[in-house]
Amino acid sequence: MLPPDYFAHALKETASQTSGPFVHIGLAPHLVGIGGVKPIGSNKLAGPGTKGERITIEGRIFDASGTPLRDALVEIWQANAAGRYNHPADRQKKPLDKSFRGWGRTCTDFETGLFTFETVKPGAVEGRNGGVMAPHVSLWIAARGINIGLQTRMYFPDEEKANAADPVLNGIEWVSRRKTLVAVLEQRKGKPVYRFDMRLQGADETVFFDA
Amino acid sequence: MQPLSDKPYEFNQRDRLVQPPALTPDYKTSVMRSPSRALISIENTLSEITGPVFTAAELGPLDNDLTRNYARDGLAIGERIVVHGYVLDENARPVPNALVEVWQANAGGRYRHRNDGYLAPLDPNFGGCGRTLSDDNGHYFFRTVRPGAYPWRNLVNDWRPAHIHFSLSGQGFAQRLITQMYFEGDPLIATCPIARTIRDEEALRRLIAAQDRSAFVQFDSRAYRFDIVLRGKRATLFEDRVQGGKK
């Protein structure tokens, strides 16, 4: 039994609860026809002035039976094309892009379970202690049946060399599990689509992080 | 002590003792949707300590008033309440500019959602969506109607206690949190399989808002107080810096 002050903080973090099946009402009200509030967040991260290569990210989230989740929230957070986050704590000497926040939010489709983001490919970002992280997108998912939001990362299959040197990927003891974080590249009408499916259980269970 | 924001920082390790595990068989949906492998622990990097920054300009004037923001021809039906509190971090410092988003069923326990088939009627004047930003002291408030309890498919006759869903975005992506607020005195809390996914009794108790007479609005609304705590920050010590650069 741990002593009560094992974590010697003044306060304890609020406990998480599932988002339930009706997360759309609060976080994507337009998807269930609720107006009256201003929309916050969308799956289109890149505007006309955004610098960088335009990409699509799409995927599904599968439960233990292989059934796609059709009631999940998906959020992404990423650096801009130059590898800089739009946040005051990022003091890398790289240009900010005024027309790119780097944050997206959507829900999986009610019928197909697909989620889609239109964004730009992020640049590499400094890691801890002067290391470099391969280009990646952070994802956070919440849904009915998920008691605390799941955090993971999507890496790019066309960045093989950078991925091989990435400290987070290399920190995953089971080499065979690292590929669960690497998207599959498809060309669709001449445009790059990165397919990133997540599996909540099973032989190919996606790596989720306690970050 | 100076705020840490101008120094390299990282978030405290998440205290998993107060958080629900992924697999909680009494809440049946978690069985198929819970990762069975251990989470991989990683140290915070820029990707975790940063996150989206929101501004007041992104919110509409009625976004924090659920009694009016969907109103067609009158006010929402139900007991009028104010919900307010502070967004703090584990070091008891206010978290300003946190995006607080809420959603809930109407007074009869019915959600305005294509997948909710409960027979209680929709309220034409209630949408159930609200949001606000915490102020410089971390304080937030919104007005709504008290949501109703409703039945759900888990055990044959399970009923959810009245609750309001909360979504919190603080300073960094690693602080992201979704939770539910319950109401003091609700007898359904003790047997709710979702509330009971939290094993720590104190942690569950902190999700139960107490009536707050000091915030009642005269001839208008009762009030409930709900404080929210996000992961705290600490300075990164020694050489193992979150951000690289010259040593």
Interface residues (C-beta under 8 A of the other chain):
Chain A: L2 Y6 F7 H9 A10 L11 K12 E13 T14 A15 S16 Q17 T18 S19 G20 P21 F22 V23 H24 I25 G26 L27 P29 V32 G33 I34 G35 G36 V37 K38 I40 D63 A64 S65 T67 L69 D71 E75 W77 A79 Y85 N86 H87 P88 A89 D90 R91 Q92 R101 G102 W103 F110 V125 E126 G127 R128 N129 G130 G131 V132 M133 H136 S138 W140 A142 A143 R144 G145 I146 N147 I148 G149 L150 Q151 R153 V168 G171 I172 R177 L200 Q201 E205 T206 V207 F208 F209 D210 A211
Chain B: S5 Y9 N12 Q13 R14 D15 R16 L17 V18 Q19 P20 P21 A22 T24 Y27 T29 S30 V31 M32 R33 S34 P35 S36 R37 L39 I40 S41 I42 E43 N44 T45 L46 S47 E48 I49 T50 G51 P52 V53 F54 E58 L59 G60 L62 D63 N69 Y70 A71 L88 D89 E90 N91 A92 L99 E101 V102 W103 Q104 Y111 R112 H113 R114 N115 D116 G127 G128 C129 G130 R131 H165 S167 L168 Q171 G172 F173 A174 R176 L177 I178 T179 Q180 I194 A195 T197 I198 D200 E202 A203 L204 R206 L207 I228 V229 L230 R231 G232 E239 D240 R241 V242 Q243 G244 G245 K247
